[in-house]
Amino acid sequence: MSSNELSIMNQLNSINLYQSNKEYQIPMISTLNDFIETIRMIFNEDHIDINEVYTILKNFQCDFSEWSKYIFYNKTK
């Protein structure tokens, strides 16, 4: 295992995932940038409630026009 892989493993081991019964009042996330910022804030914590992440993912209403710069069609497939 490379030193980079070991570093990643150590980081993953320091993150504590848990599931709570808490119901989250998630702020309105209306843009892709808001969504990314919110997810980054959550994953910067040492303790991550997977229910909070699930709630955000479930409630996110995307505008597909924001994703257009990430869509690449391969006509050969």
C-alpha angles and dihedrals in degrees: 000000000000123000089248091055090048091051091052091048091052091051092049091049091055093057114092113209117194141163121230132186090227117126111225126219098211117198116241109277108197105162137047090242091054089050093051092046092050093049091048091052091052094047092048089068123091092227117049122189106211090203089062091051091046092051092051093048093046095049099042111114108197130204103221092210088071090059095051094096089059096050116097120175120210107205091195093066 
